Amino acid sequence: MTVLILGLLVFLGVHAFTMARGARAGLVAKVGEGPYKGLYSLASLLGIILISVGFGRYRAAGYIPVWDPPTWTRHLALLLVWVSSVCFAAAYLPGRIKARLKHPMLTAVKIWALAHLLANGDLGSILLFGSFLVWAVLARISAKRRDEGVPHGAPLAAPHGIRNDLLAIAIGSIVYGLFVVWLHPLLIGVPVLAMRG
């Protein structure tokens, strides 16, 4: 569990640092934009590795149950993760979905984390997904404050037609299907369709 916690502190700490705009600007001015992005990427990668190793060790040692989610929460989680996948795709495809959500990537993380909290009642999962949910909520609050009075990066008006929205739904659905059937068991070691994880 220690490695998992360390990974969360590194990964989410680095991402939380971007919310401190003054400190971030000061560091960029000191080391330069390129080196800052390089260090940011390396620290993020280190955090992901530590989280993966830490959660893997936690699972190998045995889940620590906190509560027993009803079966329906796992079915709901499957639906929510699909919605999250569509939001994630919409972050890269300016359209009505992106314009409506403003920050579809953060929306995707919040829905993904909530879905996993609903489906998993063990301590490690609550720590992992709860931390991501708290970070995403705080990041959205920070972004909303930053956006006040400032034109947003998302389109102020949705583009004509629904092409990009349909693409976001299609791409999100394909990625979701690949993850549910193949990637989640392969990369995470937990079969989704067995309703665990």
N, C-alpha and C positions, 0 to 999 in steps of 0.2 A: 504493500500500500504506500510505502514511503516514496518509491520511485514514481508511482502514479501521481502522488501529490506534488512532487518536485516537477514533473512534466507539466502539470496543470499550471503551476506557478510560473514556469518559464514561458509556456506558450501564451497563456492568457495575460500574463504580466507584460509581455512584449506588445500584445495587441491593445492592452489597456493603456500603455504608455502613449499610444497615438492619440488618445483622448486628451492628454495634457498638451495642448497645442503649443503653449509657450516653451515648455521643456523640450518638446520635439523640435521646434524651430531652432532653439539654442543649440541642440546637439547636431542638427543638420548644418547649421552655420559653422560649427566647430570642426566637424569631420568631413563635410561635403555630402551632397545628395547621393552620389554613387556608393561610397563606403557605408553610409547609413542604411541604404536599401540592402546592401550585401550583408551587413551585420544583422539587420532585421530578418532577412530570409534565413540566415544560418541559425539564429536563435529560435525562429519558428520551427525549422526542421528538427533541431535538437529537442524542442518541446514535444513535437509529434512522436519522435522516436521514444522518448522517455515515457510518454503516455501509453504508447503501444506496448512497450516492454512491461511497464508497470501494471497495466490492466491484464496483460497476458499472465503475468506472475500471480496476480490476484485471483484470476479464474482458475489457474492450475492448483492453487492452494485451497480452493473451495469457496463458493459464494457465501457471503455472510447475509442471511435473510433479515430483512427489516419488516416487510409486509408482503402479503401474497396477492398480487394483482389478479382481479377476476379475468376470465378468458376474454370477455368483450373488450377490455382495454387493449389487448394485443391486436384484435381485429381493427380497432380504431387507430392504433399506432401505424398499421400498414397503410391505411388511407391517408393519415397525416404526413407520413414520410413521402408519399406520392405528391401531395400538395407542396411539400418542402422542395422536392426535386424540380417541380415546375417553377417555383419562385427562384430557385438557384439559377435555372436556365434563363429566366426572364431578366436577371441582373445584367446579362450580356446582350439582350435583344430589346432595344428601346421600343416600347409599345404601350398599350393601355395598362397592362399588368404592372410594368415598371413604373409608369407615371402614377398609378394609383397607390402602389406600395411605397414609392420614393426610395426605400432602401430594401429591395427584395432579398439581397444577400443576408442581411440581418434577420429579416422575416423568416427566411429559410432556416437559419440556425435556430431561431426560437422554436419554430414548429418541430424541427428535427429533434431538438433536445426534449421538448415537452412530450413528444411521441414516445421516446425511449424511457422517460421517467414514468409514463403511464404503464408501459409494458414490463418494466423491470422493478422489482421491489428489494433488490439487494443493495448493500451499503456501497460497494464499489461503483455500481451504476448510478446510484443517487448522487454520489460525489462527482463522478465524471460528467454526467449530463446536467446535473444541477448547476455545476460551475459554468458550463457553457451557456445555460439559460440565463443565469445571473449576468454574465458578461455581455450577452447579446442585448438584454434589456437595458443595461447601463450604457452600452455603446449607442443604442437607439436614442436614449434620452440625450446623450452628449451630442449626437448628430442633429437632433431636433433643435437644440439650443444654438448650435453652430449655424444652422440653416435659416434661423429667423432673420428676415429682412434681406436674405441673400438668395439670388436665383439659384435654384437647385440644379445639380448635374443631370437629373432625370428630365425628360422633356416636359415643358410647362403645359403643353397640349399634346395629347396622344396623336401619333401619326395617323394619316388616313388609312383606312383598311385595317385588317386584323392579321396580316401576314405574320408579323413578328410574334404576336400572341399565339397563333397556331403553331409556329415553329417552337416557341418556348414549351407549349404543352406537349408537342411531339417529342422534342429532344429530352425534356424532363421525364416523360413516360418511358422512353427507351432506356435512358440511364437507370431509372428506377427499376425497370424490369431486369436489366443486367445485374444490378446490385442484389435484388431480391433472390434471383435464381442462382447466380454464379459468384459475383464478387464478394458479397458479405460472408458466405461460408469460406471462400478462399482466403480473403484478406483478414477477416476478423475471427474466423474459426467458429462462428455461430450460425447454424442454418436458420434463416429467417422464417421459412415456411413451417419449421417445427415449433414456431411461436416462442422461441426463447431468445431474447436479445433483439 
